[in-house]
Amino acid sequence: MLEVRENNAIDWPLLIAEQAKSGLSKAAFCRQKGVKTAHFYYQQMMQAKRKKNHPVPLQEKGSHSLLMPIEIKKIENPKPIEALPLRFLLKNGLECILPSAIDSKRLKEIIEVFITC
């Protein structure tokens, strides 16, 4: 069970999940944990927005990894690798498609820009 103390960083996703399993109302749960109900509702809304708009990062318990899940699809009759474009799907939903023949220095520059988005 998660204990909340003043001056400690709160693991909001864990606290929200614990409340859902507790059977208590949000107000009663917050009183029990010493958390302001308004903060709980705000964090719950923000977590729901993040889940809706972004893939869930892969992370181990207590880790703050920025790794995102990827899906590798098998192509039945693949073209030679040189002919396939490079496709990037950014966390903001934008997609960038680059030719596979792009210069590695230019690709590095573009990826550095992606990281800042």
N, C-alpha and C positions, 0 to 999 in steps of 0.2 A: 504494500500500500504506500502511495506517495504521500510524504509529509511536506507541507508547505510552511516555510518559516520566513519571516521578514528578512530582507537582504539576500535571500537565496534566489538564484535564477529558477524560474518555474518551467518545467517541461510541459508546456501547454497541451501538446497532442496526447501525452500520457495522462494528464489530469482530465482532459475531456473524455478520453476513452474510459477512464476509471469512473467518472460520473455516470456515463451511459450504462455501465455494468452494475452500478451501485443500487439502482432502484429508487434512489432519492431524487427529489425535485432538484433543479439546478440551484434554487435559493437555499434549500436545506443543505445540500452538498457544499456550497460555498461557505455557509456559516460554519459547518463542521471543519472545513479546511482553512478557514481564516482568509478567504479570498473575496475580493469585492465582486459582487454579482455582475456588475457592469463590465468589469474586466474579463470575466469568464465569457459572457455573451459576445463581447468584441472578439476575443481570441477564437471562439468557436466559429464566428462568422468569417474571420480571416482564414482559418484553416479550411473551411468549406470552399472559399474562393480559390485558394491555392490548389486544392484537389481538383476543382473544376477546370482551372486554366492551365495547369502544368502537370506533367507526369510526376509521379512520386519518386524522389531520389532513392537510390539504393543505399541503405546505411545499416550498419550494425548497431545494436543497442548502445546508446550513449555516444555514437559517432556523429559527426557533422559532415559526412562525405558529400561531394557535389556530383558523384557519379549518377548518371541517368540510365535507365534500362534501354536496351536497344533490341531490335528484332532483326534477325538474319533470315531472309527468305531465300529458299532454294529456287533457282531459275532453271527451268527444264532444258531449254536449248540456249545456253548462255552465249552472248557475243564475246569476242575476245575482250579481255579486261581493258585494253586501251580504248575501246569504243564506248564504254559505259561512262556516263557523266557522274560527277561527284555531287551528291545531294545532301544538303544540310538542312535540318529542321530545327529552328531556333526555339528556345523555350517560350518566346513571346508569340509563337505560332507562324512566324514568317519562314518561308522556304527559300533556299538559295541553291541553284543548280549551276555547277561550273563544268567546263569541259575537262575531260580526263587528261588532256594534253597540257594542262596549265603548268606553268613553270613553278617548281617547288618553292622558290623564294617568294613569288607572288601569292601562292597558296598560304604560306606561313603568315604573310601580312594580312590576308583576309581573315584567317582564323583568329589572329590577335584582335582584330576588330570585333569578331563574333563574341569573343570572351567578354568584351566590355558591354555588350548589349544586355 
